[in-house]
């Protein structure tokens, strides 16, 4: 079982997948983090600390905790487990777009189409030139 959440932040689309099968929240992001982006890592974008009064919480954790709370309040007797403490991680080997491209929305659609929650992986080749 999974919940897919499309995120638009600063003009960039990403996909968060709450994967109940493996107990993880996967971030599927088409940005080519690392040397291609001047050493920028995914946490620079997804884990920016947000002020929550007396404490700071990463942006990704804040969004997922609000989603978790909303679902638990809307359906308190559902069989859907709380996922507040699931680790949030960038999905390994996630296909990326070329640096400077604005194809992130197309990549998110392909991620949604090919994400396999049983394996927690993309189950197809997504070619950044053809897609």
Helices and strands as residue ranges (DSSP letters): E 2-9, E 12-19, E 24-28, G 35-37, H 42-46, E 49-51, E 56-58, H 59-74, E 87-90, H 104-114, E 115-116, E 121-122
